[in-house]
Amino acid sequence: MVKIANLPLFIVFVLVVSSNFCCSSNNVSISDIHFMDISESRDASISDIDLNEDIKVDVLQHDKYFAISFEDNTLKFFDREKSSEQPFFSVNSKGEISSLEYIADEDMIVFSDLGSKEVVFLKKFIEYKRIQNVGNFPYSMRYIPKIKLLIVPDKSSNRLYVFDTEKMELSNISPMTAGGNYPISICYDDKPLTQGLIVRLMILNYGSLTVRAYDIFDKDNWGFRSEQLPTLAEPSDIACDSENRRLLVVNSGSNNISVYGLDDLVQIPNSPFEAGKNPTYAAIYSSASVAYVTNTSDDSLTIFSTVEMKAKGGINFKPQDRPTRVYVNGSEKRLYVLLSGAKSLIIYSIENPMVPEKISQIIFTSTPKELIYR
């Protein structure tokens, strides 16, 4: 008996096609062959990926998908239109995947691999490039389309590594100081009101309990601001709302949200605002003037109006569901919430942003960490 899982994929393809032609009286077209059923039995490591053209075409039929990192050091791809619990593609990293981002204008996925201490780029599901020497703990990376730069904070060196996606190399200004200790989250304002300013970049430094800012005038012209915006206990995330000119700081240890103006960088009246127990992450729905904040310890989500900064509603999950990451897909009016306790993803319709309506739930075998959607 031939052990298919041990054969190269192109040989498996030949065997599958030959078997179907020989054993069936019906003609078999390429579209009838389920290539990914074979690859699912053999999770490829980054260095193993070497798909032939036919298999790549089959994979690319998945036009809309989730890419989700898991605690077992895998990155798995799920078809969004089918809401399937089975991934159609999977990649193993050498170590923990500490951050994940999607570069839409290049159709690339990028993640940090702590095992190799590299940042890895995938294009059409195949490794495109690896970048070394991006710190010891690259974390919470963000892509800024307006200037085509990928910003990668390194928790261990307290620096920001800046990657130019047009040149596919580290920028000549990299690395930059994070302005504090243990940078864990960044966000950006791409609609600043200051003349000549293209982007304002905000950096949450957990160890210093501060948020610092850069004013970016072009790719190579950054100005480090002197303000040190104080956080409260155990800050875990920041989120920028460019439409409503707000910066939200999630204070996990004090169970509240500090809010600053994005222009004057001054805390607004009545800030901080009460959230649930152990708020962890925030997602902004700018066009609806709404922020969604997950509260991990009391299994809930709080919905804030970013105009009034008042809690307007929420979601109660099951005990021990432990909601963590939350994402807004504004173009499709969808809200995605990862549950670390329930090992699942819940998808909501936010046609009414204040009253999310549950559409489906995908259950996983491992704990999900982070998500991007295409």
VOSELUM-846639 format. One record per residue: z, y negated, x negated of N, C-alpha, C in turn; residue in three letters. Coordinates in steps of 0.05 Angstrom, whole numbers, padded with zeros to 5 digits, always signed. Each point is the difference from the previous one (the first is absolute). Example, Ala and Ser with C-alpha at 12.3 -4.5 7.8 and 13.67 -1.06 7.14 Angstrom:
2
+00156+00114-00264+00000-00024+00018+00000-00024-00018Ala;-00014-00021+00007+00001-00024-00016+00014-00022+00015Ser;
// end
This chain:
374
+00000+00024-00017+00000-00024+00017+00000-00025-00018Met;-00017-00020+00007-00001-00025-00015+00022-00019+00010Val;+00016-00011-00018+00021-00019+00008-00012-00028+00000Lys;-00007-00009+00024-00014-00026+00002+00016-00023-00012Ile;+00026+00001+00004+00017-00023-00009-00001-00005-00030Ala;-00008+00021-00015-00001-00003-00029-00028-00007-00011Asn;-00020-00002+00018-00027-00006-00009-00005-00030+00001Leu;-00018-00010-00017-00008-00029+00002-00011-00005+00028Pro;+00003-00025+00009-00009-00007+00027-00030+00004+00005Leu;-00016-00005-00020-00029+00002+00004-00008+00029+00005Phe;+00015+00020-00013-00005+00028+00004+00009+00008+00028Ile;+00023-00011+00008+00010+00006+00027-00021-00009+00020Val;-00011-00023-00004-00021-00011+00018-00023+00020+00003Phe;-00009+00010-00023-00023+00019+00000+00008+00025+00015Val;+00024+00011-00005+00009+00024+00013+00002-00004+00031Leu;+00011-00023+00008+00002-00005+00029-00027-00001+00013Val;-00018-00015-00013-00027-00003+00012-00014+00028+00001Val;+00001+00015-00022-00013+00026-00001+00012+00018+00021Ser;+00027+00000+00003+00012+00018+00019-00008-00007+00028Ser;-00002-00025+00007-00008-00008+00027-00029+00007+00006Asn;-00018-00003-00020-00027+00007+00005-00005+00030+00002Phe;+00015+00015-00016-00004+00029+00000+00012+00014+00024Cys;+00023-00010+00009+00015+00014+00020-00004-00010+00028Cys;-00017-00020+00004-00005-00011+00026-00030-00002+00006Ser;-00007+00004+00024-00028-00002+00008-00008-00028+00006Ser;+00020-00018+00002-00005-00028+00006-00003-00016-00026Asn;-00017-00020+00000-00002-00018-00023+00026-00017-00002Asn;+00009-00003-00024+00025-00016-00005-00008-00026-00014Val;+00007-00022+00012-00006-00026-00013+00024-00008-00017Ser;-00005-00019-00018+00021-00010-00017+00023-00011+00016Ile;-00005-00013+00023+00021-00012+00016+00018+00021+00013Ser;-00009+00025+00001+00016+00021+00012+00021+00012-00019Asp;-00002-00006-00025+00018+00012-00020+00024-00018-00005Ile;+00024+00011+00003+00024-00016-00003+00010+00002-00028His;-00010-00017-00017+00007+00001-00029+00030-00004-00004Phe;+00012-00018+00015+00028-00007-00007+00019+00022+00007Met;-00008+00020+00017+00018+00023+00004+00004+00015-00026Asp;-00020-00001-00017+00002+00013-00026+00017-00016-00019Ile;-00005-00026-00001+00015-00017-00019+00029-00003+00008Ser;+00007+00003+00026+00028-00002+00008+00016+00023-00012Glu;-00013+00023-00006+00015+00022-00012+00003-00004-00030Ser;-00011-00021-00011+00002-00005-00028+00003-00030-00005Arg;+00024-00010+00002+00005-00029-00004-00008-00007-00028Asp;-00019-00018-00003-00010-00007-00026+00018-00021-00013Ala;+00005+00003-00026+00014-00021-00014-00022-00021-00007Ser;+00010-00024-00008-00019-00021-00006-00021+00009-00020Ile;+00009+00014-00020-00019+00008-00021-00019+00022+00008Ser;+00006+00013+00023-00016+00022+00009-00023-00008+00018Asp;+00001-00025+00012-00019-00007+00020-00028-00002-00012Ile;-00018+00017+00011-00027+00000-00010-00018+00011+00022Asp;-00004-00015+00021-00014+00009+00024-00030-00003-00003Leu;-00015+00020+00010-00029-00004+00000-00009-00018+00023Asn;-00025-00008-00001-00009-00020+00019+00003+00008+00029Glu;-00006+00026+00006+00002+00009+00028+00029-00003+00011Asp;+00019+00008-00017+00028-00002+00009+00008-00029+00003Ile;-00009-00018-00018+00007-00028+00002-00011-00011+00027Lys;-00024+00007+00008-00011-00010+00025+00017+00009+00023Val;+00009+00025-00001+00016+00011+00021+00027-00015+00002Asp;+00013-00005-00022+00025-00015+00000-00005-00029+00011Val;-00022-00012-00007-00005-00028+00007-00006-00003+00030Leu;-00002+00023+00015-00003-00002+00029+00025-00010+00013Gln;+00022+00000-00015+00026-00011+00010+00000-00030-00005His;-00010-00015+00019-00004-00028-00004+00027-00015+00002Asp;+00018+00009+00017+00026-00013+00004+00021+00021-00007Lys;+00018-00008-00018+00020+00019-00008+00026-00014-00009Tyr;+00022+00016+00000+00024-00008-00014+00001+00014-00027Phe;+00010-00014-00020+00007+00012-00025+00030-00004-00003Ala;+00015+00022-00002+00029-00001+00001+00012+00014-00025Ile;+00018-00014-00014+00014+00013-00023+00025+00014+00011Ser;+00007+00022-00014+00022+00016+00009+00020+00005-00023Phe;+00024+00008+00006+00020+00005-00020-00006+00023-00018Glu;-00019+00018+00008-00008+00022-00017-00022-00007-00020Asp;-00003-00026-00004-00020-00011-00020-00029+00006+00008Asn;-00005-00001+00026-00027+00004+00009-00009-00025+00015Thr;-00027-00004+00000-00013-00020+00016-00019+00014+00019Leu;+00005-00002+00026-00015+00015+00019-00015-00018+00020Lys;-00023+00009+00008-00018-00016+00017-00003+00013+00027Phe;+00005-00016+00021-00001+00010+00028-00020-00017+00016Phe;-00016+00014+00016-00020-00014+00016+00014-00015+00022Asp;-00004-00027+00002+00013-00016+00019-00010+00004+00029Arg;-00026+00007+00002-00011+00003+00027+00008+00026+00013Glu;+00008+00019-00016+00008+00026+00011+00030+00003+00002Lys;+00015-00018-00014+00029+00002-00001+00009+00028-00007Ser;-00014+00012-00019+00006+00027-00008+00024+00002-00018Ser;+00016+00022+00003+00022+00004-00018-00008+00014-00026Glu;-00025+00009-00001-00010+00013-00024-00017-00020-00016Gln;+00007-00004-00026-00017-00018-00017-00027+00011-00005Pro;-00020-00017-00002-00027+00010-00007-00004-00001-00030Phe;+00019-00013-00015-00003-00001-00029+00028-00006-00011Phe;+00005+00010-00024+00026-00003-00012-00003-00003-00031Ser;+00017-00016-00012+00001-00005-00028+00028+00004-00010Val;+00004+00014-00022+00026+00002-00013+00002-00020-00023Asn;+00022-00015-00002+00004-00017-00023+00018+00014-00020Ser;+00002-00011-00024+00016+00013-00020+00030-00006+00004Lys;+00006-00020+00015+00027-00008+00005+00002-00015+00027Gly;+00023-00013+00004+00004-00015+00025-00021-00021+00004Glu;-00010-00002+00024-00018-00022+00007+00017-00023+00010Ile;+00004-00020-00016+00020-00021+00006-00012-00023+00016Ser;-00027-00002+00001-00012-00022+00016-00029+00008+00006Ser;-00010-00013+00021-00026+00007+00011-00013-00024+00012Leu;-00026-00004-00006-00014-00024+00011-00029+00007+00005Glu;-00013-00015+00019-00028+00003+00006-00015-00025-00007Tyr;-00021+00002-00015-00016-00023-00008-00025+00001+00018Ile;+00000-00014+00022-00020+00003+00021-00028-00008-00010Ala;-00002-00022-00014-00027-00010-00007-00014+00018-00021Asp;+00015+00018-00013-00011+00019-00019+00002+00029+00011Glu;+00012+00003+00023+00005+00026+00013+00013+00019-00020Asp;+00022-00010-00012+00015+00016-00020+00029+00003+00008Met;+00011+00022-00006+00029+00005+00003+00012+00000-00028Ile;+00023-00013-00003+00013-00001-00026+00029+00008+00004Val;+00011+00017-00018+00028+00007+00001+00012+00002-00028Phe;+00026-00003-00001+00014+00003-00026+00012+00028-00002Ser;-00006+00012-00023+00009+00027-00006+00022-00001-00021Asp;+00025+00004+00008+00022-00003-00019+00001+00023-00021Leu;-00013+00022+00007-00001+00022-00019-00016-00007-00025Gly;-00023-00013+00004-00017-00008-00023+00005-00029-00007Ser;+00016-00014+00016+00004-00029-00003-00027-00015-00001Lys;-00017+00007+00019-00026-00012+00002-00005-00010+00029Glu;-00018-00019+00002-00011-00008+00026-00027+00013+00004Val;-00004+00015+00022-00023+00016+00004-00017-00011+00023Val;-00026-00003-00005-00019-00010+00021-00017+00023+00010Phe;-00002+00003+00026-00017+00020+00013-00022-00015+00015Leu;-00025+00010-00004-00023-00011+00015-00015+00023+00012Lys;-00004+00000+00026-00012+00023+00014+00014+00026-00007Lys;+00027-00002-00001+00017+00023-00003-00001+00012-00028Phe;-00013-00013-00019-00002+00010-00027+00013-00020-00019Ile;+00014+00009-00020+00012-00018-00020-00022-00017-00012Glu;+00005-00026+00001-00019-00020-00010+00009-00012-00027Tyr;+00027-00004-00002+00010-00012-00025+00030+00003-00001Lys;+00010+00002-00025+00029+00000-00005+00007-00023-00018Arg;+00022-00013+00006+00009-00022-00017+00027+00007-00012Ile;+00001+00000-00026+00025+00006-00014+00015-00026-00006Gln;+00025+00004-00009+00016-00023-00009+00005-00021+00021Asn;+00006+00010+00025+00006-00018+00022+00030+00003+00006Val;+00016-00002-00021+00029+00002+00003+00009+00029+00004Gly;+00027+00003+00002+00011+00027+00004+00005+00006+00029Asn;+00001-00020+00018+00005+00005+00028-00016-00020+00017Phe;-00027+00003+00000-00016-00018+00017+00007+00004+00029Pro;+00003-00022+00015+00012+00003+00027-00011-00021+00018Tyr;-00004+00008+00025-00007-00019+00022-00024-00017-00006Ser;-00022+00012-00009-00024-00016-00008-00013-00012+00025Met;-00013-00023-00005-00014-00014+00022-00027-00010-00011Arg;-00021+00002+00017-00026-00010-00007-00004-00027+00015Tyr;-00011-00020-00014-00005-00026+00012-00030-00004+00001Ile;-00013+00005+00023-00029-00001+00002-00012-00027-00009Pro;+00014-00022+00006-00011-00026-00005-00006-00005-00029Lys;+00015+00012-00018-00004-00003-00029-00006+00026-00014Ile;-00003+00022+00016-00007+00026-00010+00018+00009-00024Lys;+00026-00003+00005+00020+00009-00020+00019+00019+00013Leu;+00007+00021-00015+00021+00019+00009+00025-00007-00016Leu;+00022-00005+00014+00025-00007-00013+00019+00024+00000Ile;+00010+00008-00023+00017+00023-00002+00026-00007-00013Val;+00022-00003+00015+00026-00005-00011+00011+00025-00015Pro;+00013-00004-00022+00013+00022-00015+00030-00004+00000Asp;+00014+00017+00014+00029-00003+00003+00015+00002-00027Lys;-00011+00015-00019+00015+00004-00024-00003-00023-00020Ser;-00023-00013-00001-00004-00022-00019+00003-00028+00012Ser;+00002-00001+00027+00003-00026+00014-00025-00017-00004Asn;-00023+00014+00000-00026-00014-00003-00019+00006+00023Arg;-00020-00017+00002-00022+00005+00019-00025+00006-00017Leu;-00012+00023+00005-00025+00006-00012-00023-00007+00019Tyr;-00020-00014-00011-00022-00011+00016-00026+00013-00008Val;-00012+00012+00021-00025+00016-00005-00023-00013+00014Phe;-00022-00006-00014-00024-00012+00010-00018+00022+00011Asp;-00004+00001+00026-00017+00021+00012-00029-00004-00003Thr;-00008-00025-00007-00029-00005-00006-00008+00012-00027Glu;+00018-00004-00020-00005+00010-00027+00011+00028-00004Lys;+00017+00009+00019+00014+00026-00002+00015+00002-00026Met;+00016-00020-00006+00016+00000-00023+00024-00020+00004Glu;+00021+00004-00016+00022-00019+00002-00009-00028-00007Leu;+00010-00019+00015-00007-00028-00004+00011-00010-00027Ser;-00013-00021-00011+00010-00010-00025+00026-00016+00002Asn;+00009-00005+00025+00026-00013+00004+00022+00020+00003Ile;-00006+00026+00002+00019+00021+00004+00014+00008-00026Ser;+00026+00006+00001+00018-00002+00023+00013-00027+00003Pro;+00011-00005+00024+00014-00025+00007+00029+00007+00006Met;+00017-00019-00005+00028+00004+00007+00004+00001+00031Thr;+00019+00017+00008+00007+00001+00029+00021-00021+00007Ala;+00011-00013-00021+00019-00021+00005+00028+00010+00008Gly;+00004+00026-00003+00026+00011+00006+00001+00030-00007Gly;+00021+00013+00009+00004+00028-00006-00007+00018+00023Asn;-00014+00022-00007-00005+00022+00019-00018-00009+00023Tyr;-00025-00009-00006-00018-00008+00022-00008+00024+00016Pro;+00003-00001+00027-00005+00023+00016-00020-00005+00023Ile;-00006-00025+00006-00018-00006+00022-00014-00027-00005Ser;-00025-00001+00008-00015-00025-00002-00016-00005+00026Ile;-00005-00025+00005-00019-00007+00022-00014-00025-00008Cys;-00020-00009+00015-00014-00024-00008-00009-00016+00025Tyr;-00002-00025-00004-00010-00019+00020-00028-00009-00009Asp;-00020+00009+00015-00028-00007-00008-00011-00024+00016Asp;+00018-00014+00014-00008-00025+00014+00019-00023-00006Lys;+00005-00005-00026+00019-00021-00006-00011-00027+00007Pro;+00019-00018+00007-00008-00027+00009-00004-00019-00023Leu;+00011+00007-00024-00003-00018-00023-00029-00001-00010Thr;-00010-00024-00004-00028-00004-00008-00004+00013-00028Gln;-00022+00015-00002-00007+00013-00026+00013+00027-00004Gly;+00020+00006+00016+00014+00026-00003-00015+00021+00016Leu;-00005+00023-00013-00015+00022+00013+00020+00020+00013Ile;+00020+00008-00015+00019+00020+00009+00028-00007-00011Val;+00020+00005+00016+00028-00001-00009+00010+00029+00000Arg;+00009+00009-00023+00010+00027-00003+00031+00000+00000Leu;+00012+00017+00016+00029+00002+00002+00010+00026-00011Met;+00022+00000-00015+00010+00024-00014+00030+00003+00007Ile;+00007+00024+00011+00028+00006+00005+00012+00015-00024Leu;+00020-00012-00012+00014+00012-00022+00028+00010+00010Asn;+00001+00026+00004+00024+00013+00011+00024-00004-00018Tyr;-00003+00003-00026+00022-00002-00018+00012-00028-00002Gly;-00017-00021+00004+00009-00028-00002+00007-00012+00027Ser;-00006+00015+00022+00004-00010+00027-00014-00027+00004Leu;-00025-00001-00009-00016-00024+00003-00029+00007+00007Thr;-00013-00020+00011-00029+00000+00004-00012-00022-00017Val;-00020+00006-00017-00013-00020-00016-00029-00002+00009Arg;-00014-00022-00010-00027-00005+00010-00018-00009-00023Ala;-00025+00008+00003-00022-00011-00017-00020-00015+00018Tyr;-00009-00023-00009-00023-00013+00012-00024+00007-00016Asp;-00020+00011+00014-00025+00010-00013-00023-00019+00008Ile;-00011-00013-00020-00022-00019+00004-00027+00013-00005Phe;-00001+00020-00017-00023+00018-00003+00010+00024-00015Asp;-00018+00019-00006+00009+00025-00011+00017-00003-00025Lys;-00007-00019-00017+00013-00003-00026+00018-00024-00001Asp;+00005-00013+00022+00016-00024+00000+00023+00003+00020Asn;+00023+00009-00011+00024+00005+00016+00022-00020-00008Trp;+00014-00010+00020+00023-00017-00006+00026+00012+00011Gly;+00019+00005-00018+00026+00012+00008+00018-00021+00011Phe;+00009+00003+00025+00017-00020+00013+00030+00004-00009Arg;+00014-00022+00001+00028+00000-00009+00020+00010+00021Ser;-00009-00001+00026+00019+00008+00021+00009+00029-00003Glu;+00026+00004+00006+00010+00027+00002+00012+00003+00028Gln;-00014+00014+00017+00008+00003+00028+00020+00022+00001Leu;+00025-00006+00009+00021+00021+00000-00004+00020+00024Pro;+00005+00025-00006+00001+00020+00022+00029+00006+00005Thr;+00005+00019+00019+00026+00010+00005+00002+00028-00011Leu;+00018+00016+00010+00006+00026-00013-00023+00020+00002Ala;-00006+00013-00022-00019+00021-00002-00027-00006+00014Glu;-00014-00020-00010-00026-00006+00012-00020+00023-00006Pro;-00016+00007+00020-00017+00024-00003-00030-00006+00003Ser;-00007-00023+00013-00028-00006+00005-00003-00029+00006Asp;-00024-00011-00006-00008-00026+00010-00027+00001+00013Ile;-00005-00018+00019-00026-00001+00014-00008-00029+00005Ala;-00025-00006-00005-00011-00027+00003-00016-00002+00026Cys;+00006-00021+00016-00015-00005+00024-00015-00027-00004Asp;-00025+00002-00009-00015-00024-00006-00006-00017+00024Ser;-00004+00013+00023-00007-00015+00025+00023-00017+00009Glu;+00024+00010-00001+00024-00014+00010+00017-00012-00022Asn;-00010+00002-00025+00012-00013-00023+00029+00009-00005Arg;+00004+00027+00001+00026+00011-00003+00000+00021-00023Arg;+00023+00001-00014+00006+00021-00019+00025+00014+00010Leu;-00003+00027+00005+00023+00015+00010+00011+00017-00023Leu;+00026+00000-00003+00014+00016-00020+00018+00019+00014Val;-00005+00026-00004+00016+00021+00014+00025+00006-00017Val;+00023-00006+00011+00026+00004-00014+00012+00026+00010Asn;-00004+00022-00013+00008+00026+00009+00031+00002+00002Ser;+00013-00011-00020+00029+00003-00002+00016-00017+00019Gly;-00012-00023+00009+00014-00018+00018-00011+00001+00028Ser;-00019+00018+00005-00011+00005+00027-00012-00025+00013Asn;-00016-00015-00015-00012-00024+00011-00025-00007-00015Asn;-00014-00021+00010-00025-00010-00011+00003-00029-00008Ile;-00004-00006-00025-00001-00028-00009-00029-00010+00003Ser;-00003-00025+00010-00026-00011+00005-00003-00027-00014Val;-00022-00003-00015-00006-00024-00015-00027-00011+00010Tyr;-00004-00026-00003-00027-00012+00004-00017+00007-00024Gly;-00025+00007+00005-00018+00007-00022-00009-00025-00016Leu;+00002-00023+00012-00009-00024-00014+00021-00014-00016Asp;+00023-00005+00013+00022-00014-00015+00019+00020-00013Asp;-00002+00026+00006+00017+00021-00011+00030-00006+00005Leu;+00005-00012+00023+00027-00006+00009+00007+00018+00023Val;+00025+00010+00001+00009+00017+00021+00000-00015+00027Gln;-00010+00012+00021-00002-00014+00025+00027+00000+00014Ile;+00004-00018+00020+00025-00002+00014+00008+00027+00013Pro;+00025+00006+00000+00012+00024+00013-00006+00026-00015Asn;-00014-00002-00023-00005+00025-00016+00026+00006-00014Ser;+00008+00026-00003-00015+00024+00006+00003+00008+00030Pro;-00018+00019+00008-00001+00009+00027+00007+00030+00001Phe;+00016+00007+00020+00011+00027+00002-00022+00020+00005Glu;+00001+00022-00014-00018+00023+00005+00017+00024+00008Ala;-00010+00024-00004+00016+00024+00006+00015+00008-00025Gly;+00009+00025-00001+00016+00010-00022-00019+00010-00022Lys;+00003-00011-00024-00016+00008-00023-00030-00006+00004Asn;-00007-00025+00006-00029-00006+00002-00013+00005-00027Pro;-00024+00011+00001-00012+00009-00025-00027-00013-00006Thr;-00019+00001+00019-00026-00012-00004-00009-00017+00023Tyr;-00019-00018-00005-00010-00017+00021-00031-00001-00001Ala;-00012-00003+00023-00029-00003+00002-00006-00023+00019Ala;-00019-00016-00008-00007-00025+00015-00025+00005+00016Ile;+00001-00009+00026-00024-00001+00017-00005-00030+00005Tyr;-00014-00013-00019-00001-00029-00001-00013-00012+00025Ser;-00022+00012+00010-00014-00012+00023+00017+00001+00025Ser;+00020+00018+00001+00018+00001+00023+00027-00013-00005Ala;+00003-00010-00025+00026-00013-00007+00023+00019+00003Ser;-00003+00024-00011+00020+00021+00003+00005+00013-00027Val;+00025+00008-00004+00008+00016-00023+00015+00025+00010Ala;-00007+00023-00012+00012+00025+00006+00018+00008-00024Tyr;+00025+00006+00005+00019+00006-00021+00013+00027+00006Val;-00002+00019-00018+00013+00026+00004+00029-00001-00009Thr;+00017+00013+00016+00028+00002-00006+00007+00029-00005Asn;+00002+00008-00025+00001+00029-00007+00025+00013+00010Thr;+00023-00012-00003+00026+00014+00005+00006+00003+00030Ser;-00010-00018+00017+00005+00004+00029-00025+00008+00015Asp;-00020+00009-00015-00024+00013+00012-00013-00018+00021Asp;-00006-00025-00009-00012-00019+00019-00020-00018-00014Ser;-00015-00015+00016-00018-00020-00010+00005-00026+00016Leu;+00002-00022-00013+00004-00026+00013-00026-00016+00000Thr;-00006-00012+00023-00024-00017+00002+00008-00029+00002Ile;-00009-00016-00020+00007-00028-00001-00024-00017+00007Phe;+00005-00023+00013-00019-00021+00002+00002-00016-00026Ser;-00022-00003-00014+00001-00016-00025-00001-00030+00004Thr;-00004-00008+00025+00001-00028+00006+00029-00009+00005Val;+00013+00015+00018+00028-00006+00006+00020+00014-00018Glu;-00010+00021-00013+00017+00018-00016+00023+00011+00017Met;-00008+00010+00023+00019+00014+00018-00009+00028+00005Lys;+00020+00018+00002-00007+00028+00007-00009+00001+00029Ala;-00024+00010+00005-00011+00000+00027-00002+00028+00012Lys;+00006+00020-00016-00002+00027+00011+00004+00020-00023Gly;-00007+00025+00005+00003+00020-00021-00007+00028+00009Gly;+00004+00019-00018-00005+00028+00005+00024+00015-00010Ile;+00009+00019+00017+00021+00018-00009-00012+00028-00005Asn;+00004+00010-00024-00009+00026-00007+00022+00021+00005Phe;-00007+00025-00005+00020+00021+00003+00020-00001-00023Lys;+00025+00009+00004+00020+00001-00022-00011+00015-00024Pro;+00004-00012-00023-00008+00012-00026-00030-00001-00005Gln;-00015-00015+00016-00029-00004-00005-00004-00017-00025Asp;+00017-00019-00005+00000-00017-00024-00027-00014-00005Arg;-00006-00020+00016-00025-00015-00005+00001-00015-00026Pro;-00023+00000-00014-00001-00015-00026-00024-00019+00001Thr;-00022+00008-00011-00023-00018-00002-00012-00005+00027Arg;-00010-00025+00003-00013-00008+00025-00025-00016-00007Val;-00022+00003+00016-00025-00013-00006-00013-00009+00025Tyr;-00014-00023-00001-00015-00011+00022-00030+00002-00006Val;-00015+00012+00017-00029+00000-00001-00009-00019+00022Asn;-00003-00026-00007-00006-00020+00019-00027+00002+00014Gly;-00020+00009-00015-00027+00001+00012-00002+00022+00021Ser;+00016+00021-00002+00000+00021+00021+00024-00001+00018Glu;+00018-00020-00005+00024-00003+00016+00017+00026+00000Lys;+00006+00008-00025+00016+00024-00003+00024-00006-00018Arg;+00022+00014+00005+00024-00001-00017+00006+00028-00010Leu;+00004+00002-00026+00006+00026-00012+00028+00000-00012Tyr;+00017+00020+00007+00027+00002-00010+00004+00027-00012Val;+00009+00000-00026+00007+00025-00013+00029+00006+00004Leu;+00006+00025+00007+00027+00009+00004+00007+00020-00022Leu;+00019-00007-00018+00006+00018-00022+00017+00023+00009Ser;+00018-00004+00020+00017+00022+00010-00016+00020+00016Gly;-00017-00010+00017-00017+00018+00017-00025+00009-00014Ala;-00005-00009-00024-00024+00007-00016-00025-00003+00017Lys;-00004-00024+00010-00022-00004+00018-00010-00029+00000Ser;-00022-00004+00013-00013-00026+00004-00003-00004+00030Leu;+00009-00023+00011-00004-00006+00028-00020-00024+00001Ile;-00019+00004+00018-00021-00020+00004+00004-00013+00028Ile;+00001-00027+00000+00003-00015+00024-00023-00018+00006Tyr;-00006-00005+00025-00018-00022+00008+00017-00025+00002Ser;-00010-00022-00010+00014-00026+00003-00019-00020+00014Ile;-00014+00010+00021-00014-00018+00017+00019-00021+00011Glu;+00024+00009+00007+00023-00019+00005+00018+00002-00024Asn;-00001-00020-00018+00014+00002-00026+00030+00003+00003Pro;+00011-00010+00023+00029+00002+00004+00009+00027+00012Met;-00019+00015+00010+00006+00026+00013-00019+00021-00011Val;+00005+00010-00024-00017+00021-00011+00000+00025+00017Pro;-00024+00012+00003-00003+00024+00017-00008+00023-00018Glu;+00016+00021+00000-00004+00023-00018-00026+00014+00008Lys;-00017+00005-00020-00025+00015+00005+00002+00028-00010Ile;+00010+00004-00024+00002+00027-00011+00020+00001-00023Ser;+00007+00024-00008+00018+00005-00022-00011+00023-00017Gln;-00001-00004-00026-00010+00020-00019+00023+00010-00016Ile;+00005+00027+00001+00022+00012-00014-00009+00011-00027Ile;+00015-00005-00021-00007+00010-00027+00020+00021-00009Phe;-00008+00013-00022+00018+00021-00011+00017-00012-00023Thr;-00007-00024-00009+00015-00013-00021+00007-00029+00009Ser;+00018-00013-00014+00009-00026+00008-00021-00021-00008Thr;-00011-00016+00019-00019-00021-00007+00013-00024-00013Pro;-00014-00012-00019+00011-00023-00014-00014-00026+00007Lys;-00027+00000-00002-00015-00024+00003-00027+00007+00011Glu;-00013-00020+00012-00025+00005+00015-00020-00023-00005Leu;-00026+00007-00001-00021-00020+00003-00019+00012+00021Ile;-00015-00018+00013-00019+00009+00020-00027-00012-00006Tyr;-00021+00015+00006-00028-00010-00004-00014+00002+00027Arg;
// end
